[in-house]
Amino acid sequence: MPDLPKLTLHIPVPTARPGEAASFDHLPFSPAGETRRPPIDAREPDMRDMPYGLIRVLDDDGEAVGPWNPGLDEDRLRKGLAAMVQTRLFEDRLFRAHRQGKTSFFMKSTGEEAIGVAQSLVLGVGDMCFPTYRVQGWLIARDYPIADMINQIYSNEKDPLKGRQLPILYSARDYGFYSLSGNVGSRFGHAVGWAMASAYKGDDKIALGYIGEGTTAEGDFHEALTFASVYRAPVILVVTNNQWAISSFSGIAGAEQTTFAAKALAYGIPGLRVDGNDFLAVWAATQWAADRARANLGATLIEFVTYRASGHSTSDDPTKYRPADEAEHWPLGDPIVRLKAHLVKTGIWSDERHAQMEAELTDRLRTAQREAEAVGTLGISKPSVREMFEGVFAEPDWRVIEQRRELGI
């Protein structure tokens, strides 16, 4: 046999490490308004170009352009902006609370607020979101009590979940927010199963599932897409591509080979690639996918291209694996700044009104935090030990009964 070259293994590496110049030149971005908008009943084979463009509505001047412009009224625009601002203020304040020792753990969604907020406002009250830990904006957009969110983070006596979940792993069924799981890959499978059950019962409710781009490398992702495709489940499956998992960049999950939206092609479902920092684009793509699901046309996979501006969590130091100023170079900007600029451009907003809104939301947040801290912070006020045994078994067996007896509860 002739001499053959030695085999080599390709190890993906990010474009820049700490101390190097940040660059996103490798990412393809379509100009705002350029990507076409297919009718919701379009055949999947006729939409196979969609995963390779980028749905954008807001241009660099704050104008809403192109076929995906949802044409939202002033009230919806202002509500969306307020919810995003409140989300960022909330997370900044609770991040400081963690540093003060008031909670054990926290995660922020800085730079990704448009996704959770817009999708929360698009979907109906009875629809169900299977979230990750970066869509706190979903609850804030639906006016979930902020004091209850803080009580859950502090794991105090008024924690709605009775201390059974880590901080920020909320559960709020009445707000369409399924119990959050740190095992992110489970979100897709649960969302597809819930949607299949809704269709099986002849209901009219749809589901939404979130994962990060890193989780697309796990089996849960592919199993969920198989079921969603085969049974035409009424579900929207979202990949939040924020460029980084906890310390590995998106190339480890296959970003160098193709877009994450393109993974839909193997399953025969539409894939949309969307500017995740554009509130109007997020809204429009979600509405399109929701209308398609409600028309019994099946699932849609949406990749939201965004950037995780903060660390993965309070247990992470991103300066160890990426340039410290990388967020400043993100070409799709800040979702709050962009929506604010659009409202100012249309004449329904101003810097003065924005400052007043921030002050009012900050006061509201301070009040909620004082209310929660009056109950107690980490280790100062805790749910009763008896909560370990309540609501777990319909009929407790002898071991549980004996454990309770030993504890005297």
C-alpha positions as CSV (number, residue, x, y, z in Angstrom):
1,M,0.0,0.0,0.0
2,P,1.2,3.5,-0.7
3,D,2.2,5.7,2.2
4,L,-0.8,7.4,3.6
5,P,-0.8,10.8,5.4
6,K,-1.2,10.6,9.2
7,L,-4.7,11.3,10.4
8,T,-5.2,14.5,12.4
9,L,-8.1,15.5,14.6
10,H,-9.6,19.0,14.3
11,I,-10.1,20.7,17.7
12,P,-12.3,23.8,17.4
13,V,-10.8,26.9,19.0
14,P,-12.4,30.3,19.4
15,T,-11.3,33.3,17.3
16,A,-9.8,35.0,20.3
17,R,-8.6,34.2,23.8
18,P,-7.9,36.5,26.8
19,G,-5.5,39.3,25.8
20,E,-6.3,38.9,22.1
21,A,-8.4,41.2,19.9
22,A,-12.1,40.2,19.8
23,S,-13.6,39.5,16.4
24,F,-16.9,38.2,15.1
25,D,-16.0,38.5,11.4
26,H,-16.6,34.8,11.0
27,L,-20.4,35.2,11.6
28,P,-22.6,35.8,8.6
29,F,-25.2,38.6,9.2
30,S,-27.8,39.6,6.6
31,P,-28.7,43.3,6.3
32,A,-31.9,44.3,8.2
33,G,-35.0,43.7,6.1
34,E,-33.3,41.5,3.5
35,T,-34.5,38.0,4.6
36,R,-37.7,36.9,3.0
37,R,-40.8,36.0,5.0
38,P,-42.5,32.8,3.8
39,P,-46.2,32.3,4.3
40,I,-46.9,30.2,7.4
41,D,-48.3,27.4,5.3
42,A,-45.2,27.2,3.1
43,R,-43.8,23.7,2.5
44,E,-40.6,22.9,4.4
45,P,-38.7,22.0,1.2
46,D,-39.4,25.5,-0.1
47,M,-37.8,27.1,3.0
48,R,-34.4,25.5,3.1
49,D,-32.6,28.7,2.5
50,M,-34.0,30.2,5.7
51,P,-31.5,28.8,8.2
52,Y,-28.6,30.6,6.4
53,G,-29.9,34.1,6.4
54,L,-30.7,36.3,9.5
55,I,-34.1,37.7,10.2
56,R,-33.6,41.3,11.2
57,V,-36.1,44.2,11.5
58,L,-34.3,47.1,13.2
59,D,-31.6,48.7,11.1
60,D,-28.6,50.7,12.3
61,D,-30.7,53.9,12.4
62,G,-33.5,52.4,14.5
63,E,-35.9,52.0,11.6
64,A,-38.1,48.9,11.4
65,V,-37.7,47.6,7.8
66,G,-38.6,44.6,5.7
67,P,-41.3,41.9,5.5
68,W,-40.8,40.7,9.1
69,N,-41.8,44.0,10.7
70,P,-44.6,43.0,13.1
71,G,-46.1,46.5,13.1
72,L,-46.6,46.6,16.9
73,D,-48.6,49.4,18.5
74,E,-47.1,51.8,21.0
75,D,-48.4,50.1,24.1
76,R,-46.8,46.8,23.2
77,L,-43.5,48.5,22.3
78,R,-43.4,50.4,25.6
79,K,-44.4,47.3,27.6
80,G,-41.6,45.3,25.9
81,L,-39.0,48.0,26.6
82,A,-40.1,48.3,30.3
83,A,-40.0,44.5,30.8
84,M,-36.5,44.3,29.4
85,V,-35.2,47.3,31.5
86,Q,-36.9,45.8,34.6
87,T,-35.2,42.4,33.9
88,R,-31.7,44.0,33.6
89,L,-32.2,46.1,36.8
90,F,-33.5,43.1,38.6
91,E,-30.5,40.9,37.6
92,D,-28.0,43.6,38.4
93,R,-29.4,44.1,41.9
94,L,-29.7,40.4,42.7
95,F,-26.2,39.8,41.4
96,R,-25.0,42.3,44.0
97,A,-27.1,40.5,46.6
98,H,-25.2,37.4,45.8
99,R,-21.9,39.2,46.3
100,Q,-23.2,40.4,49.6
101,G,-23.9,36.8,50.7
102,K,-27.6,37.0,50.6
103,T,-28.0,34.0,48.2
104,S,-25.9,31.1,47.1
105,F,-26.1,31.3,43.4
106,F,-27.3,33.6,40.5
107,M,-27.3,33.8,36.7
108,K,-27.9,36.8,34.5
109,S,-29.3,37.2,31.0
110,T,-27.5,40.5,30.1
111,G,-27.8,41.1,26.4
112,E,-30.4,38.4,25.9
113,E,-33.5,40.1,27.4
114,A,-35.3,40.6,24.1
115,I,-35.8,36.8,23.7
116,G,-37.6,35.9,27.0
117,V,-39.6,39.2,27.0
118,A,-40.8,39.2,23.4
119,Q,-41.8,35.5,23.4
120,S,-43.6,35.9,26.7
121,L,-45.7,38.7,25.2
122,V,-46.4,36.9,21.9
123,L,-47.6,33.6,23.4
124,G,-51.0,33.0,25.1
125,V,-51.8,32.6,28.7
126,G,-52.4,28.9,28.4
127,D,-49.3,28.1,26.3
128,M,-46.4,26.6,28.2
129,C,-42.8,27.7,28.2
130,F,-40.1,25.2,29.1
131,P,-37.4,27.7,30.1
132,T,-33.7,27.9,30.7
133,Y,-32.2,30.1,33.4
134,R,-31.8,33.1,31.1
135,V,-35.5,33.9,30.5
136,Q,-36.4,35.6,33.8
137,G,-37.8,38.3,31.5
138,W,-40.7,35.9,30.7
139,L,-42.0,36.2,34.2
140,I,-41.3,39.9,34.5
141,A,-43.2,40.6,31.2
142,R,-46.2,38.7,32.7
143,D,-46.1,40.7,35.9
144,Y,-45.1,37.8,38.1
145,P,-44.6,39.3,41.7
146,I,-40.9,40.4,41.9
147,A,-40.9,39.8,45.7
148,D,-41.8,36.1,45.1
149,M,-38.9,35.8,42.6
150,I,-36.5,37.3,45.3
151,N,-38.0,35.0,48.0
152,Q,-37.2,32.0,45.7
153,I,-33.6,33.3,45.2
154,Y,-33.1,33.8,48.9
155,S,-34.7,30.4,49.7
156,N,-36.5,32.0,52.6
157,E,-39.6,31.0,54.5
158,K,-41.8,32.6,51.8
159,D,-40.0,30.9,48.9
160,P,-42.9,29.8,46.6
161,L,-41.1,26.5,46.0
162,K,-40.4,25.8,49.7
163,G,-36.6,25.5,49.2
164,R,-36.9,22.6,46.8
165,Q,-35.1,24.4,43.9
166,L,-31.8,26.1,43.5
167,P,-32.0,30.0,43.3
168,I,-33.5,31.2,40.0
169,L,-34.9,27.8,39.1
170,Y,-38.4,29.1,39.2
171,S,-41.7,27.3,38.6
172,A,-44.9,29.3,37.9
173,R,-47.5,27.2,36.1
174,D,-50.2,30.0,36.2
175,Y,-47.7,32.1,34.2
176,G,-46.9,29.5,31.6
177,F,-43.5,28.8,33.1
178,Y,-42.8,25.2,33.6
179,S,-40.5,24.2,36.5
180,L,-37.0,25.2,35.5
181,S,-34.3,22.5,35.4
182,G,-30.5,22.8,35.6
183,N,-30.4,19.9,33.2
184,V,-31.1,22.1,30.2
185,G,-31.3,19.4,27.6
186,S,-34.5,18.1,29.1
187,R,-36.4,21.3,28.1
188,F,-36.8,20.2,24.5
189,G,-38.1,16.7,25.3
190,H,-40.5,18.0,27.8
191,A,-41.8,20.8,25.5
192,V,-42.4,18.3,22.7
193,G,-44.1,15.9,25.0
194,W,-46.4,18.6,26.4
195,A,-47.2,19.8,22.9
196,M,-48.0,16.3,21.8
197,A,-50.3,15.8,24.8
198,S,-52.1,19.1,24.0
199,A,-52.7,17.9,20.4
200,Y,-53.7,14.4,21.5
201,K,-56.4,16.0,23.7
202,G,-57.6,18.2,21.0
203,D,-56.6,21.4,22.9
204,D,-55.5,24.6,21.4
205,K,-52.4,25.3,23.5
206,I,-48.8,25.2,22.1
207,A,-45.4,24.8,23.8
208,L,-42.1,26.6,23.7
209,G,-38.8,25.0,24.6
210,Y,-35.4,26.6,25.2
211,I,-31.9,25.3,25.1
212,G,-28.5,26.9,24.6
213,E,-26.3,26.1,21.6
214,G,-24.0,23.9,23.6
215,T,-26.9,21.6,24.4
216,T,-27.4,20.8,20.7
217,A,-24.4,18.5,21.1
218,E,-26.4,16.3,23.5
219,G,-28.7,13.4,22.6
220,D,-31.8,15.1,24.1
221,F,-31.8,17.7,21.3
222,H,-31.9,15.1,18.5
223,E,-34.5,12.9,20.2
224,A,-36.8,15.8,20.7
225,L,-36.5,16.9,17.1
226,T,-37.3,13.4,15.9
227,F,-40.6,13.3,17.9
228,A,-41.5,16.9,17.0
229,S,-41.0,16.1,13.3
230,V,-42.7,12.7,13.2
231,Y,-45.8,13.7,15.2
232,R,-46.0,17.3,13.9
233,A,-46.0,18.5,17.5
234,P,-47.3,22.1,18.0
235,V,-44.1,23.4,19.5
236,I,-41.5,26.1,19.0
237,L,-38.0,24.9,19.7
238,V,-35.5,27.7,20.5
239,V,-31.7,27.4,20.4
240,T,-30.3,30.5,22.1
241,N,-26.9,30.8,20.5
242,N,-25.1,33.2,22.8
243,Q,-21.7,32.1,21.5
244,W,-20.5,30.4,24.8
245,A,-21.5,27.6,27.0
246,I,-20.0,27.8,30.5
247,S,-16.4,27.9,29.2
248,S,-16.5,26.3,25.7
249,F,-17.3,28.3,22.6
250,S,-20.1,27.5,20.1
251,G,-17.7,25.7,17.8
252,I,-17.5,22.7,20.2
253,A,-21.2,22.2,19.4
254,G,-20.7,22.5,15.6
255,A,-21.0,26.2,14.8
256,E,-18.0,26.1,12.5
257,Q,-19.8,23.6,10.2
258,T,-23.2,25.2,9.8
259,T,-25.8,27.3,11.6
260,F,-27.8,25.8,14.4
261,A,-31.0,26.6,12.6
262,A,-29.8,24.4,9.7
263,K,-30.0,21.4,12.0
264,A,-33.8,21.5,11.4
265,L,-33.2,20.4,7.8
266,A,-32.3,16.8,8.8
267,Y,-35.7,16.5,10.5
268,G,-37.9,18.1,7.8
269,I,-39.0,21.1,9.9
270,P,-38.5,24.8,9.2
271,G,-35.4,26.4,10.7
272,L,-35.2,30.2,11.2
273,R,-32.1,32.1,12.1
274,V,-33.0,35.3,13.9
275,D,-31.2,38.4,15.4
276,G,-31.8,37.7,19.1
277,N,-30.9,41.2,20.0
278,D,-33.7,42.7,17.9
279,F,-37.0,42.7,19.9
280,L,-39.1,43.1,16.7
281,A,-37.4,40.2,14.9
282,V,-37.8,38.0,17.9
283,W,-41.5,38.9,18.1
284,A,-42.1,38.4,14.4
285,A,-40.3,35.0,14.1
286,T,-42.1,33.7,17.3
287,Q,-45.5,34.8,16.0
288,W,-44.8,33.1,12.6
289,A,-43.9,29.9,14.3
290,A,-46.8,30.1,16.7
291,D,-49.3,30.6,13.9
292,R,-47.8,27.7,12.0
293,A,-48.1,25.4,15.1
294,R,-51.7,26.5,15.8
295,A,-52.6,25.7,12.2
296,N,-51.4,22.1,12.7
297,L,-48.4,22.6,10.5
298,G,-46.0,21.3,13.1
299,A,-42.8,22.4,14.8
300,T,-40.3,25.2,14.0
301,L,-36.7,25.4,15.2
302,I,-35.5,29.0,15.8
303,E,-31.9,29.9,16.4
304,F,-31.6,33.3,18.1
305,V,-28.1,34.7,17.5
306,T,-27.1,36.7,20.5
307,Y,-24.3,37.1,23.0
308,R,-23.9,36.3,26.7
309,A,-22.4,39.6,28.0
310,S,-22.0,38.3,31.5
311,G,-20.5,35.2,33.0
312,H,-22.3,31.9,32.7
313,S,-23.2,32.2,36.4
314,T,-21.8,33.5,39.6
315,S,-19.5,30.4,39.6
316,D,-17.9,31.4,36.3
317,D,-15.2,33.9,35.4
318,P,-15.4,34.6,31.6
319,T,-12.2,36.6,31.6
320,K,-10.4,33.2,31.9
321,Y,-11.5,32.1,28.5
322,R,-12.5,35.1,26.3
323,P,-11.3,38.7,25.8
324,A,-12.4,40.9,28.6
325,D,-13.9,43.5,26.1
326,E,-15.5,41.0,23.8
327,A,-19.0,42.1,24.6
328,E,-18.2,45.6,23.4
329,H,-17.4,44.2,19.9
330,W,-20.6,42.2,19.5
331,P,-22.0,43.5,16.2
332,L,-25.7,43.1,16.9
333,G,-25.6,45.5,19.8
334,D,-27.6,45.8,23.0
335,P,-31.3,44.8,22.7
336,I,-32.5,47.5,25.2
337,V,-30.5,50.2,23.5
338,R,-31.8,49.2,20.1
339,L,-35.5,49.1,21.0
340,K,-35.2,52.4,22.9
341,A,-33.6,54.0,19.8
342,H,-36.5,52.7,17.7
343,L,-39.1,54.2,20.0
344,V,-37.2,57.5,20.0
345,K,-37.0,57.4,16.2
346,T,-40.7,57.0,15.9
347,G,-41.4,59.9,18.3
348,I,-43.1,57.9,21.1
349,W,-40.2,57.9,23.5
350,S,-37.4,60.2,24.7
351,D,-34.3,60.1,26.9
352,E,-36.2,61.9,29.6
353,R,-39.1,59.4,29.7
354,H,-36.6,56.6,29.7
355,A,-34.8,58.0,32.7
356,Q,-38.1,58.4,34.5
357,M,-39.1,54.9,33.7
358,E,-35.8,53.5,35.0
359,A,-36.2,55.5,38.2
360,E,-39.8,54.1,38.7
361,L,-38.8,50.5,38.0
362,T,-35.8,50.9,40.4
363,D,-38.1,52.1,43.2
364,R,-40.5,49.2,42.5
365,L,-37.5,46.8,42.7
366,R,-36.2,48.3,45.9
367,T,-39.6,47.9,47.5
368,A,-39.8,44.2,46.5
369,Q,-36.3,43.5,47.7
370,R,-37.0,45.1,51.1
371,E,-40.2,43.0,51.4
372,A,-38.3,39.8,50.7
373,E,-35.4,40.7,53.0
374,A,-37.8,41.4,55.8
375,V,-38.6,37.7,55.6
376,G,-35.0,36.7,55.4
377,T,-32.0,36.0,53.2
378,L,-29.8,32.9,52.8
379,G,-29.6,30.9,56.0
380,I,-31.5,33.5,58.1
381,S,-35.0,32.4,57.2
382,K,-35.7,28.9,55.8
383,P,-38.7,26.9,54.8
384,S,-39.8,24.3,57.4
385,V,-38.0,21.0,57.4
386,R,-41.4,19.3,57.1
387,E,-41.6,20.6,53.5
388,M,-39.1,17.9,52.5
389,F,-42.0,15.4,53.0
390,E,-45.0,17.4,51.8
391,G,-46.3,17.1,48.2
392,V,-43.8,14.3,47.3
393,F,-45.7,11.0,47.7
394,A,-49.5,10.6,47.4
395,E,-49.2,7.8,49.9
396,P,-45.9,8.0,51.9
397,D,-44.4,4.6,52.6
398,W,-43.1,3.4,55.9
399,R,-39.6,4.8,55.5
400,V,-40.9,8.3,54.9
401,I,-43.2,8.0,57.9
402,E,-40.3,6.7,60.1
403,Q,-38.0,9.6,58.9
404,R,-40.7,12.1,59.9
405,R,-41.1,10.5,63.3
406,E,-37.4,10.6,63.9
407,L,-37.3,14.3,63.1
408,G,-40.3,14.9,65.3
409,I,-42.4,16.6,62.6
